[in-house]
């Protein structure tokens, strides 16, 4: 830290923390986007696996 003022070191530290946080946010955003796409594909392939589908099944069984 020779030649740098404490304020300069704090700014550099803060900038590094912001960059790391931004990288993490981007990583998690990518993971979330992939998970949402997999969920969308799963729901398209399995229409009975959506919320409330159990009630629909119960209603269809009651009609029989």
Secondary structure, 3 states (H helix, E strand, C coil): CCCCCHHHHHHHHHHHHHHHHHHHHHHHHHHHHHHHHHHHHHHHHCHHHCCCHHHHHHHHHHHC
